Amino acid sequence: MFEGSIALDTEEDHKLKPTSFGAGSTPEEDMERLSSIIERLNDRFGTEFTDTNRLSYEQVKEDIVNNEDLAQKAKVNTKDNFKFSYEEAFLDIVIDRMSQNENFFMKMMEDSDFKATVMNAMFDEIYHEMTGE
């Protein structure tokens, strides 16, 4: 059973950054592209990743795209020169994302109130998606 409350900070002006640049693509195109990438990784490295691993890929990509320092370097450098900055930042971002996900899951395993809050927050949405009600 959930006890407690969660309050939003309404004092500050919070603006969301876009997650990507350009014309964009449809969710179906993104799914096909990512499925193709996962298939190539599995073929090349003998892994058994599935489309559910797409989230990890997307999280890392979004973190990179939203990195303002890296975005600035992309704007002022050639693609070849930018690659040096990208490669340097890539591993740091992967490690940060891994740590963020681990912290979230460890918190859920160690704190029953946190776990209950997450479970309750998802319940209605999951039920609706599974039943259409």
C-alpha positions as CSV (number, residue, x, y, z in Angstrom):
1,M,0.0,0.0,0.0
2,F,1.3,3.4,-0.9
3,E,1.7,6.1,1.8
4,G,3.2,9.5,1.3
5,S,3.0,12.1,-1.4
6,I,4.9,13.4,-4.3
7,A,4.9,17.2,-5.0
8,L,6.0,18.9,-8.2
9,D,8.3,21.9,-8.0
10,T,6.2,24.8,-9.4
11,E,8.5,27.6,-8.3
12,E,11.0,27.3,-11.1
13,D,10.5,27.5,-14.9
14,H,11.3,24.0,-16.2
15,K,11.7,23.6,-20.0
16,L,12.2,20.3,-21.8
17,K,14.8,20.0,-24.4
18,P,14.0,18.3,-27.7
19,T,15.3,14.7,-27.9
20,S,16.5,14.9,-31.4
21,F,17.2,17.2,-34.4
22,G,16.1,17.1,-38.0
23,A,12.9,16.0,-39.8
24,G,12.3,13.0,-37.6
25,S,10.9,9.6,-38.5
26,T,7.9,7.5,-37.7
27,P,7.9,5.1,-34.8
28,E,7.7,2.2,-37.3
29,E,10.8,3.5,-39.1
30,D,12.6,3.8,-35.8
31,M,11.6,0.3,-34.8
32,E,12.7,-1.2,-38.1
33,R,16.1,0.7,-37.9
34,L,16.8,-0.3,-34.3
35,S,15.7,-3.9,-35.0
36,S,18.1,-4.0,-37.9
37,I,20.9,-2.6,-35.7
38,I,20.2,-5.2,-33.0
39,E,20.2,-8.0,-35.6
40,R,23.6,-6.9,-37.0
41,L,25.0,-6.8,-33.4
42,N,23.7,-10.3,-32.7
43,D,25.1,-11.6,-36.0
44,R,28.5,-10.0,-35.5
45,F,29.0,-10.6,-31.8
46,G,27.0,-13.8,-31.2
47,T,24.7,-12.0,-28.7
48,E,21.0,-12.6,-28.2
49,F,19.7,-9.1,-27.7
50,T,16.0,-8.5,-28.4
51,D,14.0,-5.5,-29.2
52,T,13.5,-4.9,-25.5
53,N,17.2,-3.9,-25.4
54,R,16.2,-1.0,-27.7
55,L,15.5,1.1,-24.6
56,S,19.2,1.0,-23.5
57,Y,20.3,2.0,-27.0
58,E,17.7,4.9,-27.0
59,Q,18.7,6.0,-23.5
60,V,22.4,6.3,-24.5
61,K,21.5,8.0,-27.8
62,E,19.2,10.5,-26.0
63,D,21.9,11.3,-23.4
64,I,24.4,12.0,-26.2
65,V,22.0,14.1,-28.2
66,N,21.1,16.2,-25.2
67,N,24.8,16.8,-24.2
68,E,25.1,20.5,-24.8
69,D,28.9,20.4,-24.8
70,L,29.0,17.7,-27.4
71,A,26.3,19.4,-29.5
72,Q,28.5,22.6,-29.5
73,K,31.5,20.6,-30.7
74,A,29.4,19.0,-33.5
75,K,28.4,22.5,-34.7
76,V,31.9,23.9,-34.9
77,N,33.9,20.9,-36.1
78,T,34.0,18.8,-39.2
79,K,32.4,15.3,-38.9
80,D,35.9,13.7,-38.7
81,N,37.1,16.1,-36.0
82,F,33.8,15.8,-34.1
83,K,34.3,12.0,-33.9
84,F,37.2,12.4,-31.5
85,S,35.0,14.3,-29.0
86,Y,32.1,11.9,-29.6
87,E,34.3,8.8,-28.9
88,E,35.6,10.4,-25.7
89,A,32.1,11.3,-24.4
90,F,30.5,8.0,-25.5
91,L,32.0,5.8,-22.9
92,D,31.4,8.4,-20.1
93,I,27.8,8.6,-21.1
94,V,27.4,4.8,-21.3
95,I,28.9,4.4,-17.8
96,D,26.6,7.2,-16.4
97,R,23.5,5.6,-17.9
98,M,24.5,2.2,-16.5
99,S,25.0,3.7,-13.1
100,Q,21.6,5.5,-13.3
101,N,19.8,2.3,-14.3
102,E,21.6,0.3,-11.6
103,N,20.8,2.9,-8.9
104,F,17.1,2.8,-9.9
105,F,16.8,-1.0,-9.8
106,M,18.8,-1.3,-6.6
107,K,16.6,1.3,-4.9
108,M,13.6,-0.7,-6.0
109,M,15.1,-3.9,-4.5
110,E,16.2,-2.3,-1.3
111,D,13.3,0.1,-0.5
112,S,9.9,-1.5,-0.3
113,D,8.1,1.9,-0.2
114,F,9.9,3.0,-3.4
115,K,9.1,-0.3,-5.1
116,A,5.4,0.1,-4.1
117,T,5.3,3.6,-5.4
118,V,6.7,2.5,-8.8
119,M,4.4,-0.5,-8.9
120,N,1.3,1.6,-8.1
121,A,2.3,4.4,-10.6
122,M,2.5,1.8,-13.4
123,F,-0.5,-0.3,-12.5
124,D,-3.4,1.6,-14.2
125,E,-1.4,2.2,-17.4
126,I,-0.2,-1.4,-17.6
127,Y,-3.8,-2.8,-17.0
128,H,-5.1,-0.4,-19.7
129,E,-2.5,-1.5,-22.2
130,M,-3.1,-5.2,-21.5
131,T,-6.9,-5.1,-21.5
132,G,-7.8,-2.1,-23.6
133,E,-10.0,-0.9,-20.7
